[in-house]
Amino acid sequence: MKRIFKAYKDLISILFSESPWIVILTFLATIIDGILVPISIYVNQNVFDGGLAVARGQLQMEDYIIFLALFVATALLPEILSGIIFQYVEPRSQLILKTAYKGRMLRKLKTLKYEHFENEESMEIIDKAYNRVENAARHLFPMYVYFRFSGLIASIGTLCYICGIRWWLLITVLAPFALETLLSSRNNYNIYMEMETYWKKERRYTILGEYLRSRNFTRELKACGNADYLIGRYRERLKERNQEYERFFFKNIRKILLGSNITKIGSIANVIILLILFARGQISVGLFIAVTGVMFGEIYGRLENFAGFFKWSGMHVNTYEYYDKFFALSDEPEGKETELPESHDIEFRDVWFRYPGTEEDILKGLSLHIKDGERGSIVGANGEGKSTMIKLLLGLFAPDRGEILVGGRNLASYPLSVRTKMFAPVFQDFSRYSITIGENIGVGDVEEMENREKVRAAARKGKADEFTEKLAEGYDTLLGRDFEGGTDISGGQWQRIAISRAFMGDRPILLLDEPTSQLDPMAEADLYHEFAGMVENKTALFITHRLASTMITDRIFVIRDGKVAEEGTHEALMAAEGIYARMFQSQRQWYRHGGQRPGSRGEEGTDYGEEE
């Protein structure tokens, strides 16, 4: 109960601060709707009894008309009030609450430790909080306020009216309801609570369903002809989920039926009692008809509405508990350094790391030092921890042991606001936003988004200007096919935009995590040579398992088994004839000028690996 009222306090304060009238209107409508029920009993009684009195000449028509007017009013007002609540208040409330809750959670996501996004337990909390809190809020307000509390008011008024007929009728009315409520609370099968245990299964078919309707995935489905198989897998997963729901439901159906029919028997019994009282002349025909209608329609429905507040609020409060857990997830460390370091060297000191929930260390005492302004290459086979180093450098994860220093200070001492001004990353799976080219580049430094000259300067550094300025709308060209008027560009052009985005903030440390992985080796080699000029006066770290970058960097670090196995210049490592030399020899045939492919019979071009 405490959490229910905490949730109400929060959401009503949000609504009242934004639009106080919808809160006032909801409570007014709730009170009026509740009062109308006992009033309608009185009106209906007088409509029947008064009609008979008019027919007998015992009541003047002008005195009777007021009851007819009230009859029409009590019949129409509930529909009008319901329309106001569900056609105006509910959608308006939902917009306000969605804006407020999504805004809060997005701000939290901004500061949330990245490691939570790779942890299934944390992802369940994030998913349930982010996707369910709006629906829970919609139920709690205005739906539950209107139904539950109008039910309370209506029940009190109706029971008072019934008590006026015979006091003991309260017992015959309330006893069936109390028994049914007791049984249903003990045996109630809550399908919503059952659904809570199926999050992992729901995620399996939901994610697959998203793939099947995604443009990028659909392209491959059509090309490979595997759509029927994957659709079949989706249907199997969905069917499996539905069958388990059905098994649990039918297992409990007898309890459900038992718990929902006692009040129906009670209604029949009470109508029989009223009929006996009418036959004995102890109540009028109008009172009999009016109260009988309430017995069959209103009283138990209204009592159940109010009881439902306690019975069903738990599901929505459970959502709020995930909401609380979401905000309890750990944030990025605050850090105390407010300024960028004077030097931008990078040092890993005996760094150990394993991903949460796994049992294998990725980094095992890794140590290396890249000097201020130096260009370093990190090479190694897939799975050796190269990209993990970038994640640690960006603060997405923290080392289990050891420390990472930037400018001689522990990376953890820099808050997120400083780190975002320190590093310019370009990832192999960079984001492709369905916004304009200028915005796609400008998101690299949102504070300078409107500075067109800075956007153009970044585009020139990343050579995105070469194709952008040939387009009719230039930097205002909308990218992607998600919206009408959007333009598709090649993968290589997208990579130019991603690189330009990294240059947007003019950050002192450039991190390139296999950004050319989608290019062929020749194009990759050419692009890395361009990087040599791009990174002037910057500290640069190139992460790759292909060796096109290594000859334009100052030092090369070979990662093997979670630590630095070899270190040195290209020439020194080639002379050592170790891991690097073997890797380079296996790849050197990729990097030949003149467009010759391995095994072709044309004139052999110049190999980047040839020593002069």
Backbone torsions as a table, in degrees:
resi	resn	phi	psi	omega
1	MET	NA	-38.2	-179.2
2	LYS	-60.2	-40.3	-179.0
3	ARG	-71.6	-31.3	177.2
4	ILE	-61.8	-48.8	-177.3
5	PHE	-69.4	-30.8	175.3
6	LYS	-64.7	-40.8	178.5
7	ALA	-64.3	-44.1	179.1
8	TYR	-63.7	-41.2	179.5
9	LYS	-60.1	-40.5	-178.4
10	ASP	-68.5	-51.6	-173.8
11	LEU	-71.9	-33.9	178.3
12	ILE	-70.1	-35.5	177.4
13	SER	-65.7	-37.0	177.1
14	ILE	-63.1	-48.1	-178.1
15	LEU	-66.5	-40.9	-176.9
16	PHE	-67.6	-35.4	179.4
17	SER	-70.6	-28.8	-177.6
18	GLU	-91.0	-43.5	-176.4
19	SER	-151.7	83.0	-175.5
20	PRO	-59.3	-27.7	-176.5
21	TRP	-65.6	-32.7	-178.8
22	ILE	-71.8	-28.2	174.8
23	VAL	-70.6	-48.1	179.8
24	ILE	-61.6	-43.8	-179.1
25	LEU	-62.3	-39.5	-179.7
26	THR	-64.0	-45.8	-179.0
27	PHE	-69.8	-35.6	176.0
28	LEU	-63.8	-46.1	179.7
29	ALA	-63.2	-38.1	179.2
30	THR	-62.4	-46.1	-179.2
31	ILE	-65.5	-46.6	-178.4
32	ILE	-62.9	-44.6	-179.4
33	ASP	-61.5	-39.4	179.0
34	GLY	-67.2	-41.9	-178.5
35	ILE	-68.1	-30.7	-177.3
36	LEU	-60.2	-28.6	-176.4
37	VAL	-65.5	-56.2	176.9
38	PRO	-64.2	-32.4	177.2
39	ILE	-63.4	-41.0	-178.8
40	SER	-65.1	-31.2	176.3
41	ILE	-62.8	-47.0	179.2
42	TYR	-61.8	-44.6	-178.5
43	VAL	-65.3	-46.9	-179.2
44	ASN	-61.9	-40.0	177.1
45	GLN	-58.6	-45.3	-177.4
46	ASN	-75.0	-27.3	175.8
47	VAL	-64.6	-44.8	-179.9
48	PHE	-72.1	-52.6	-178.7
49	ASP	-64.4	-40.5	179.2
50	GLY	-65.7	-38.0	178.4
51	GLY	-61.3	-42.6	177.2
52	LEU	-65.5	-38.3	179.7
53	ALA	-65.5	-39.3	177.1
54	VAL	-63.6	-42.3	-180.0
55	ALA	-62.3	-32.9	-180.0
56	ARG	-86.0	-7.1	-178.2
57	GLY	82.3	14.9	-178.6
58	GLN	-89.6	-10.0	-177.4
59	LEU	-141.7	133.3	178.7
60	GLN	-73.1	145.6	-178.0
61	MET	-60.0	-40.2	-179.3
62	GLU	-63.2	-28.1	176.2
63	ASP	-77.9	-24.5	-177.9
64	TYR	-83.4	-27.9	-174.8
65	ILE	-58.4	-33.9	-178.8
66	ILE	-60.1	-34.8	178.7
67	PHE	-72.8	-34.5	175.6
68	LEU	-65.2	-40.8	178.5
69	ALA	-64.0	-42.2	178.8
70	LEU	-66.9	-34.0	178.1
71	PHE	-62.0	-45.4	178.2
72	VAL	-63.6	-42.9	-178.3
73	ALA	-63.6	-44.8	-179.2
74	THR	-69.9	-23.0	176.6
75	ALA	-79.1	-36.2	-175.6
76	LEU	-87.7	-36.0	-173.7
77	LEU	-57.6	-42.9	178.8
78	PRO	-58.0	-38.9	178.8
79	GLU	-67.2	-39.8	179.0
80	ILE	-64.6	-45.4	-180.0
81	LEU	-63.8	-42.1	179.0
82	SER	-63.0	-39.8	177.6
83	GLY	-62.5	-42.1	178.7
84	ILE	-61.5	-44.6	-176.5
85	ILE	-67.8	-48.6	-170.2
86	PHE	-94.8	-12.1	176.4
87	GLN	-105.3	-17.7	178.0
88	TYR	-121.5	-58.0	-173.5
89	VAL	-63.5	-47.3	-175.9
90	GLU	-62.6	-52.5	179.4
91	PRO	-63.6	-35.9	178.3
92	ARG	-66.7	-43.5	178.0
93	SER	-62.2	-40.9	-177.1
94	GLN	-63.9	-39.8	178.3
95	LEU	-63.6	-43.5	-179.3
96	ILE	-65.3	-47.1	-177.7
97	LEU	-68.2	-37.7	177.8
98	LYS	-61.5	-45.1	179.1
99	THR	-61.9	-44.1	-176.8
100	ALA	-68.4	-51.6	-176.1
101	TYR	-69.3	-43.5	178.6
102	LYS	-63.8	-39.1	178.2
103	GLY	-60.5	-45.8	178.1
104	ARG	-59.8	-46.6	-174.7
105	MET	-71.4	-34.7	176.6
106	LEU	-65.3	-38.2	176.5
107	ARG	-64.8	-37.5	177.1
108	LYS	-66.8	-42.3	178.9
109	LEU	-59.7	-32.2	-179.9
110	LYS	-63.0	-35.1	-176.8
111	THR	-101.2	-7.0	-175.9
112	LEU	-64.9	141.6	175.6
113	LYS	-61.2	133.9	-177.5
114	TYR	-60.1	-31.2	-175.3
115	GLU	-58.4	-24.7	179.2
116	HIS	-66.3	-25.8	-178.8
117	PHE	-78.6	-7.4	176.7
118	GLU	-116.8	19.7	179.1
119	ASN	-122.3	121.9	-173.1
120	GLU	-63.6	-38.7	179.9
121	GLU	-63.1	-43.4	178.1
122	SER	-67.0	-38.5	-179.6
123	MET	-64.4	-33.4	176.3
124	GLU	-64.0	-43.2	178.7
125	ILE	-63.0	-47.2	-178.5
126	ILE	-62.0	-46.0	-177.0
127	ASP	-64.3	-47.1	-177.4
128	LYS	-68.6	-39.0	178.6
129	ALA	-67.4	-47.7	-172.4
130	TYR	-70.7	-36.7	-173.3
131	ASN	-97.1	-11.9	-174.8
132	ARG	-114.1	-18.9	-172.2
133	VAL	-64.4	-33.9	179.2
134	GLU	-64.3	-43.6	-179.7
135	ASN	-66.0	-39.0	177.5
136	ALA	-63.3	-43.1	179.4
137	ALA	-63.4	-38.9	179.4
138	ARG	-62.2	-38.6	178.2
139	HIS	-69.0	-45.7	-176.8
140	LEU	-67.4	-34.7	177.8
141	PHE	-148.4	125.9	6.1
142	PRO	-95.1	-5.9	-170.5
143	MET	-55.4	-54.6	-176.2
144	TYR	-69.8	-37.7	178.0
145	VAL	-59.7	-47.2	-176.0
146	TYR	-68.8	-52.2	-176.6
147	PHE	-71.4	-47.7	-171.8
148	ARG	-70.8	-44.6	-174.0
149	PHE	-85.6	-26.7	169.8
150	SER	-67.8	-33.4	175.5
151	GLY	-62.6	-39.3	178.3
152	LEU	-64.7	-47.6	-179.1
153	ILE	-63.4	-45.1	179.9
154	ALA	-62.4	-41.0	-178.8
155	SER	-64.5	-44.8	-180.0
156	ILE	-61.7	-47.0	-179.2
157	GLY	-63.5	-41.7	-178.4
158	THR	-67.7	-42.2	179.3
159	LEU	-64.5	-36.2	175.7
160	CYS	-62.7	-41.3	179.4
161	TYR	-64.1	-44.4	179.6
162	ILE	-65.3	-38.0	178.8
163	CYS	-60.5	-31.2	178.8
164	GLY	-68.2	-22.3	177.3
165	ILE	-79.1	-57.2	174.5
166	ARG	-151.8	130.1	-175.7
167	TRP	-63.4	-34.3	-176.6
168	TRP	-72.6	-11.8	174.9
169	LEU	-62.6	-24.2	176.0
170	LEU	-59.4	-38.2	-179.4
171	ILE	-68.4	-45.3	-177.4
172	THR	-68.5	-25.6	178.2
173	VAL	-82.3	-47.0	-172.1
174	LEU	-79.9	-28.3	-177.5
175	ALA	-60.1	-49.2	178.3
176	PRO	-60.6	-38.9	-179.9
177	PHE	-65.7	-42.9	179.7
178	ALA	-63.1	-41.5	-179.1
179	LEU	-66.7	-44.8	-179.7
180	GLU	-63.6	-40.6	179.8
181	THR	-64.6	-40.7	179.6
182	LEU	-63.1	-46.3	-179.1
183	LEU	-66.2	-42.8	-177.4
184	SER	-69.3	-31.3	178.5
185	SER	-70.7	-29.6	178.4
186	ARG	-79.9	-40.4	-172.1
187	ASN	-109.8	3.1	-173.7
188	ASN	-58.2	129.4	175.3
189	TYR	-97.3	110.5	-177.2
190	ASN	-96.5	101.6	-177.7
191	ILE	-60.7	-31.4	-179.0
192	TYR	-67.8	-40.5	179.4
193	MET	-69.0	-34.0	176.9
194	GLU	-63.3	-37.2	-179.6
195	MET	-62.7	-27.1	-179.2
196	GLU	-59.5	-28.5	-176.8
197	THR	-82.7	-3.8	-174.0
198	TYR	-108.8	18.9	-174.9
199	TRP	-58.8	-45.9	-177.7
200	LYS	-62.5	-41.1	179.9
201	LYS	-68.6	-40.2	178.3
202	GLU	-63.1	-38.0	-178.9
203	ARG	-65.2	-34.8	-178.6
204	ARG	-61.5	-45.9	-177.7
205	TYR	-85.0	-26.3	179.3
206	THR	-67.3	-45.8	-179.9
207	ILE	-64.6	-41.8	178.6
208	LEU	-62.9	-39.0	178.0
209	GLY	-63.3	-37.9	177.6
210	GLU	-65.3	-38.8	176.9
211	TYR	-61.0	-44.9	-174.0
212	LEU	-65.0	-25.4	179.4
213	ARG	-105.1	7.8	177.1
214	SER	-82.4	139.8	-178.9
215	ARG	-60.2	-45.2	-177.6
216	ASN	-63.9	-40.5	-180.0
217	PHE	-73.8	-36.2	-179.8
218	THR	-61.2	-36.2	178.2
219	ARG	-58.2	-43.4	-179.8
220	GLU	-72.9	-35.9	179.0
221	LEU	-58.7	-43.1	-179.1
222	LYS	-70.3	-38.4	-177.9
223	ALA	-69.2	-39.0	-174.6
224	CYS	-94.2	-13.4	-180.0
225	GLY	68.7	28.5	-177.5
226	ASN	-104.8	14.0	-176.2
227	ALA	-61.7	-45.8	-177.4
228	ASP	-60.0	-41.0	179.6
229	TYR	-62.4	-48.1	-176.3
230	LEU	-69.9	-36.6	175.1
231	ILE	-62.9	-40.0	176.9
232	GLY	-61.6	-41.5	178.0
233	ARG	-63.3	-40.5	178.3
234	TYR	-61.8	-45.9	-179.0
235	ARG	-65.8	-37.4	177.8
236	GLU	-61.3	-45.7	-179.2
237	ARG	-64.4	-42.1	179.7
238	LEU	-66.7	-41.5	179.7
239	LYS	-64.7	-40.8	178.7
240	GLU	-59.7	-44.1	178.9
241	ARG	-62.0	-47.1	-177.3
242	ASN	-64.6	-39.1	179.6
243	GLN	-64.5	-37.5	178.2
244	GLU	-68.1	-39.3	175.1
245	TYR	-58.4	-46.5	-177.3
246	GLU	-63.1	-41.6	179.4
247	ARG	-59.5	-45.8	179.8
248	PHE	-66.2	-37.1	-178.2
249	PHE	-66.1	-51.3	-176.9
250	PHE	-69.1	-25.9	175.3
251	LYS	-61.9	-30.6	-175.6
252	ASN	-108.1	8.4	-171.6
253	ILE	-65.5	-35.5	179.1
254	ARG	-61.9	-40.6	178.0
255	LYS	-64.9	-38.7	-179.7
256	ILE	-64.0	-46.2	-179.0
257	LEU	-65.3	-41.0	178.8
258	LEU	-62.2	-40.4	-175.6
259	GLY	-78.9	-6.4	-176.3
260	SER	-117.1	4.8	-176.2
261	ASN	-116.1	-6.6	-178.9
262	ILE	-65.1	-41.7	-179.3
263	THR	-68.3	-27.0	177.0
264	LYS	-66.6	-41.9	175.8
265	ILE	-64.4	-40.1	178.1
266	GLY	-61.7	-38.6	178.8
267	SER	-61.4	-45.9	-179.7
268	ILE	-62.4	-44.0	-179.4
269	ALA	-61.7	-41.9	-178.7
270	ASN	-70.7	-33.8	176.0
271	VAL	-66.1	-38.3	176.8
272	ILE	-62.3	-41.9	177.9
273	ILE	-61.3	-44.7	178.7
274	LEU	-63.2	-37.7	178.6
275	LEU	-63.0	-40.2	178.2
276	ILE	-63.4	-44.4	178.9
277	LEU	-61.7	-38.5	178.8
278	PHE	-67.2	-43.7	-178.9
279	ALA	-62.4	-30.8	178.8
280	ARG	-84.2	-0.7	179.0
281	GLY	76.6	18.9	-176.8
282	GLN	-88.5	-16.8	173.1
283	ILE	-136.1	154.2	-178.4
284	SER	-78.2	165.8	178.4
285	VAL	-64.4	-37.4	179.5
286	GLY	-64.0	-43.1	179.4
287	LEU	-67.2	-39.1	178.8
288	PHE	-60.8	-48.6	-177.4
289	ILE	-66.2	-43.2	-177.3
290	ALA	-64.2	-46.7	-177.1
291	VAL	-74.0	-33.8	176.2
292	THR	-60.9	-43.1	177.7
293	GLY	-59.4	-39.4	178.6
294	VAL	-68.4	-39.3	-179.8
295	MET	-60.8	-41.1	-177.7
296	PHE	-83.1	-23.7	-174.3
297	GLY	-115.4	-58.0	-164.2
298	GLU	-89.1	-48.6	-163.3
299	ILE	-61.1	-50.5	-178.0
300	TYR	-73.6	-32.5	175.7
301	GLY	-63.4	-42.2	179.8
302	ARG	-69.8	-40.0	176.8
303	LEU	-63.1	-41.1	179.0
304	GLU	-66.0	-37.3	177.4
305	ASN	-57.3	-45.6	-179.3
306	PHE	-69.7	-42.9	179.7
307	ALA	-63.5	-30.6	179.4
308	GLY	-61.3	-23.6	177.0
309	PHE	-58.9	-41.5	-179.1
310	PHE	-84.0	-30.0	-176.3
311	LYS	-75.9	-41.2	-171.2
312	TRP	-108.0	-11.4	179.7
313	SER	-64.1	-25.4	-178.0
314	GLY	-56.6	-37.5	179.6
315	MET	-61.5	-45.5	-176.4
316	HIS	-75.5	-32.4	175.1
317	VAL	-67.2	-34.6	175.9
318	ASN	-58.3	-38.9	175.2
319	THR	-61.8	-42.1	178.8
320	TYR	-66.1	-28.8	175.7
321	GLU	-67.0	-38.2	173.5
322	TYR	-65.9	-34.4	175.8
323	TYR	-60.3	-44.2	177.3
324	ASP	-64.9	-43.4	179.4
325	LYS	-62.3	-36.7	179.2
326	PHE	-59.7	-45.9	-178.8
327	PHE	-76.2	-12.6	176.1
328	ALA	-87.0	-10.8	177.6
329	LEU	-62.2	144.4	-173.4
330	SER	-68.6	145.2	178.9
331	ASP	-99.1	170.5	172.3
332	GLU	-58.3	145.2	177.4
333	PRO	-60.7	142.8	-176.8
334	GLU	-65.7	-47.1	-177.0
335	GLY	73.0	152.3	-177.3
336	LYS	-112.5	-13.3	-179.5
337	GLU	-78.0	125.4	-177.6
338	THR	-104.0	-9.3	-177.4
339	GLU	-119.4	153.7	174.2
340	LEU	-65.9	146.7	178.8
341	PRO	-68.4	154.4	178.3
342	GLU	-72.0	-36.2	177.4
343	SER	-106.6	149.1	-176.5
344	HIS	-122.0	41.5	174.6
345	ASP	-81.1	157.0	-177.4
346	ILE	-123.7	131.4	179.1
347	GLU	-136.5	129.1	170.3
348	PHE	-102.3	123.8	179.5
349	ARG	-115.3	106.0	175.0
350	ASP	47.1	54.3	-174.8
351	VAL	-88.2	126.4	174.6
352	TRP	-116.3	142.0	179.5
353	PHE	-159.8	137.9	169.1
354	ARG	-134.3	147.2	-178.6
355	TYR	-70.4	143.6	180.0
356	PRO	-55.4	136.9	178.6
357	GLY	83.1	2.2	177.8
358	THR	-114.2	169.0	-175.3
359	GLU	-116.6	3.3	-176.5
360	GLU	-115.1	130.5	176.1
361	ASP	-72.7	132.7	175.7
362	ILE	-86.5	-48.5	175.8
363	LEU	-105.8	135.9	-173.2
364	LYS	-130.7	73.6	179.1
365	GLY	80.4	37.2	-178.2
366	LEU	-71.5	131.2	177.3
367	SER	-136.1	130.2	174.3
368	LEU	-160.4	160.7	-178.9
369	HIS	-139.4	120.1	176.2
370	ILE	-109.1	121.4	-174.0
371	LYS	-73.2	162.0	177.6
372	ASP	-58.6	126.3	179.3
373	GLY	80.5	-0.1	-178.8
374	GLU	-85.5	149.4	175.2
375	ARG	-106.9	118.8	-177.9
376	GLY	-120.9	145.4	176.0
377	SER	-110.8	134.0	173.4
378	ILE	-109.1	115.2	-176.5
379	VAL	-123.1	160.6	179.6
380	GLY	160.1	170.3	-180.0
381	ALA	-70.8	164.9	176.1
382	ASN	-60.5	141.5	177.4
383	GLY	84.8	6.3	-178.8
384	GLU	-87.4	-6.1	175.5
385	GLY	105.8	15.5	-177.6
386	LYS	-65.9	-51.3	179.1
387	SER	-67.6	-29.2	176.1
388	THR	-60.7	-38.4	177.7
389	MET	-59.1	-40.8	178.5
390	ILE	-65.0	-42.6	178.5
391	LYS	-60.4	-39.7	178.0
392	LEU	-68.8	-40.6	179.6
393	LEU	-62.8	-38.7	-179.8
394	LEU	-79.2	-2.1	178.4
395	GLY	79.3	12.6	178.5
396	LEU	-67.2	-32.8	173.0
397	PHE	-132.1	160.3	175.9
398	ALA	-110.6	143.2	178.4
399	PRO	-59.9	146.1	173.9
400	ASP	-73.6	-35.7	176.0
401	ARG	-143.8	159.7	-179.5
402	GLY	82.3	-173.5	-179.4
403	GLU	-148.0	158.1	176.6
404	ILE	-116.6	128.3	-177.7
405	LEU	-114.7	140.6	171.6
406	VAL	-129.8	121.4	-176.2
407	GLY	65.1	26.7	178.8
408	GLY	81.8	1.5	-179.3
409	ARG	-118.2	148.2	-179.6
410	ASN	-60.6	134.4	-178.0
411	LEU	-56.1	-34.4	-178.3
412	ALA	-65.5	-17.2	-179.9
413	SER	-78.0	-11.4	178.6
414	TYR	-96.5	124.0	176.2
415	PRO	-70.2	167.2	-178.4
416	LEU	-56.6	-38.6	-177.9
417	SER	-61.4	-30.6	178.8
418	VAL	-83.9	-40.5	-178.4
419	ARG	-62.2	-35.1	-179.8
420	THR	-68.7	-19.1	176.8
421	LYS	-93.6	-5.3	-175.1
422	MET	-97.4	-41.8	-173.1
423	PHE	-109.4	139.7	172.6
424	ALA	-118.3	95.4	-176.7
425	PRO	-91.7	147.6	169.0
426	VAL	-128.5	116.0	-174.9
427	PHE	-97.8	160.3	176.2
428	GLN	-69.4	-29.6	177.6
429	ASP	-109.0	54.9	-177.1
430	PHE	-63.5	157.8	-177.1
431	SER	-81.0	142.2	176.3
432	ARG	-118.2	101.5	-174.8
433	TYR	-89.6	140.0	177.1
434	SER	-83.5	61.9	176.7
435	ILE	-134.0	-176.0	-175.9
436	THR	-70.7	164.3	177.6
437	ILE	-60.1	-44.3	179.6
438	GLY	-59.6	-40.2	178.9
439	GLU	-70.9	-39.2	178.4
440	ASN	-58.3	-37.2	176.5
441	ILE	-79.0	-42.5	-175.8
442	GLY	-63.4	-25.1	179.6
443	VAL	-64.8	-11.1	174.3
444	GLY	-66.9	-19.3	176.5
445	ASP	-157.0	85.9	-171.4
446	VAL	-61.9	-25.1	179.3
447	GLU	-66.8	-23.7	179.9
448	GLU	-110.3	18.2	-176.6
449	MET	-54.3	-38.7	-176.1
450	GLU	-85.8	-3.9	179.8
451	ASN	-83.5	92.5	-174.5
452	ARG	-62.3	-35.0	-179.5
453	GLU	-66.5	-37.9	178.9
454	LYS	-68.8	-37.9	176.7
455	VAL	-62.0	-45.0	179.8
456	ARG	-65.1	-38.6	179.0
457	ALA	-63.2	-41.7	177.6
458	ALA	-64.3	-40.1	179.1
459	ALA	-64.0	-37.3	178.8
460	ARG	-65.7	-41.0	179.2
461	LYS	-64.0	-39.7	-179.4
462	GLY	-88.9	0.1	179.7
463	LYS	60.8	28.2	172.4
464	ALA	-81.0	-16.0	180.0
465	ASP	-66.5	-26.5	-173.9
466	GLU	-62.0	-35.7	178.3
467	PHE	-102.2	-27.1	-178.3
468	THR	-62.7	-44.7	-175.4
469	GLU	-73.3	-6.9	175.1
470	LYS	-89.7	-13.7	179.8
471	LEU	-79.5	148.5	-175.1
472	ALA	-58.1	-40.5	-177.6
473	GLU	-100.2	5.3	175.3
474	GLY	53.9	-128.5	-177.2
475	TYR	-71.4	-10.5	176.9
476	ASP	-92.3	8.3	178.8
477	THR	-69.1	124.8	177.4
478	LEU	-77.9	129.3	-177.4
479	LEU	-98.1	150.2	177.3
480	GLY	89.0	166.4	-179.9
481	ARG	-108.5	15.5	-179.4
482	ASP	-71.0	-26.4	-178.3
483	PHE	-127.6	154.1	-179.9
484	GLU	-60.1	135.4	179.6
485	GLY	89.4	-0.1	-179.9
486	GLY	-74.1	153.7	-177.7
487	THR	-119.4	132.8	174.2
488	ASP	-87.1	139.4	174.8
489	ILE	-125.1	168.0	-175.9
490	SER	-74.4	165.1	177.7
491	GLY	-61.8	-39.1	178.6
492	GLY	-64.3	-37.2	177.5
493	GLN	-68.5	-38.1	175.2
494	TRP	-60.7	-39.4	-179.8
495	GLN	-65.5	-35.9	175.2
496	ARG	-61.6	-39.6	178.6
497	ILE	-65.8	-42.5	179.1
498	ALA	-62.3	-39.7	178.9
499	ILE	-67.9	-41.8	177.7
500	SER	-61.5	-37.6	178.6
501	ARG	-60.2	-38.7	179.5
502	ALA	-66.0	-32.2	-179.9
503	PHE	-82.4	-9.5	-175.0
504	MET	-59.9	-42.3	-176.2
505	GLY	-85.4	-0.8	-177.5
506	ASP	48.4	48.5	-177.0
507	ARG	-82.7	151.2	-171.0
508	PRO	-76.9	-18.9	-177.5
509	ILE	-121.6	121.8	180.0
510	LEU	-103.4	126.1	-179.9
511	LEU	-117.2	118.2	-178.7
512	LEU	-116.2	104.0	-177.0
513	ASP	-97.8	86.7	-178.6
514	GLU	46.1	51.8	-175.9
515	PRO	-71.5	-12.6	-177.7
516	THR	-105.8	17.9	-173.4
517	SER	-64.0	-19.6	-179.3
518	GLN	-91.1	-4.3	179.9
519	LEU	-92.9	157.1	173.8
520	ASP	-73.7	159.8	-174.3
521	PRO	-55.0	-37.5	-179.7
522	MET	-64.8	-48.3	179.8
523	ALA	-64.8	-35.9	178.5
524	GLU	-63.1	-44.7	-179.4
525	ALA	-61.5	-43.1	178.8
526	ASP	-62.6	-42.4	-177.4
527	LEU	-66.4	-38.7	179.0
528	TYR	-65.2	-33.7	176.0
529	HIS	-66.9	-31.5	174.8
530	GLU	-67.7	-35.8	179.3
531	PHE	-58.2	-32.5	-178.6
532	ALA	-55.9	-39.8	177.7
533	GLY	-80.4	-31.3	-177.6
534	MET	-66.3	-34.6	-171.1
535	VAL	-94.6	18.0	179.3
536	GLU	-56.6	133.8	-179.9
537	ASN	66.7	17.6	176.9
538	LYS	-122.4	152.3	168.1
539	THR	-81.3	129.3	-175.7
540	ALA	-130.9	138.8	178.7
541	LEU	-126.3	117.3	-179.8
542	PHE	-102.6	122.1	177.0
543	ILE	-105.2	124.1	-178.8
544	THR	-159.4	156.5	168.7
545	HIS	-111.2	-4.1	172.3
546	ARG	-107.2	144.4	-162.9
547	LEU	-101.7	25.9	178.6
548	ALA	-68.3	-25.1	-174.6
549	SER	-85.4	-19.4	-163.7
550	THR	-67.0	-31.8	-175.3
551	MET	-78.2	-12.3	177.7
552	ILE	-102.8	8.2	176.8
553	THR	-108.6	160.8	-175.9
554	ASP	-77.0	-38.5	179.8
555	ARG	-141.4	154.1	-178.3
556	ILE	-122.9	134.4	177.0
557	PHE	-118.3	122.0	179.2
558	VAL	-98.2	120.2	-178.7
559	ILE	-96.4	128.3	177.2
560	ARG	-144.8	127.2	177.8
561	ASP	57.6	40.4	171.8
562	GLY	79.7	11.6	178.8
563	LYS	-150.6	172.1	179.1
564	VAL	-76.9	117.1	-179.8
565	ALA	-93.0	-32.7	178.8
566	GLU	-144.4	151.6	-178.8
567	GLU	-149.9	139.1	177.6
568	GLY	155.0	-175.0	176.3
569	THR	-77.6	168.8	178.1
570	HIS	-58.1	-47.2	-177.2
571	GLU	-62.7	-43.7	-178.1
572	ALA	-65.1	-40.9	-178.6
573	LEU	-71.9	-33.2	176.2
574	MET	-66.2	-39.9	-179.9
575	ALA	-66.6	-30.4	-178.8
576	ALA	-72.2	-19.0	177.9
577	GLU	54.6	41.2	-179.7
578	GLY	-102.7	-143.5	-176.6
579	ILE	-59.8	-48.9	-177.0
580	TYR	-60.7	-46.6	-178.0
581	ALA	-60.1	-39.9	179.3
582	ARG	-67.9	-39.5	177.2
583	MET	-63.0	-43.9	-176.9
584	PHE	-66.1	-42.9	179.9
585	GLN	-61.6	-35.3	-179.1
586	SER	-73.1	-21.0	-176.9
587	GLN	-107.2	-13.9	-169.1
588	ARG	-59.5	-27.8	-178.5
589	GLN	-68.4	-16.2	178.1
590	TRP	-71.2	-31.9	-167.3
591	TYR	-102.9	72.2	179.1
592	ARG	-119.5	138.2	176.0
593	HIS	-74.7	163.5	175.3
594	GLY	88.0	1.9	174.0
595	GLY	76.2	11.0	-179.4
596	GLN	-74.4	133.3	177.2
597	ARG	-95.1	156.4	178.3
598	PRO	-53.6	129.8	176.7
599	GLY	89.1	-1.4	-179.7
600	SER	-78.1	159.9	-173.4
601	ARG	-97.6	0.6	-178.0
602	GLY	-72.4	179.9	179.5
603	GLU	-64.9	132.9	-176.2
604	GLU	-73.6	130.4	179.9
605	GLY	-84.2	-171.9	-180.0
606	THR	-81.6	131.1	-179.9
607	ASP	-95.4	131.0	178.8
608	TYR	-62.0	-19.2	-178.0
609	GLY	-90.2	-5.0	-177.7
610	GLU	-70.8	132.6	175.8
611	GLU	-92.1	127.5	-177.9
612	GLU	-82.9	NA	NA
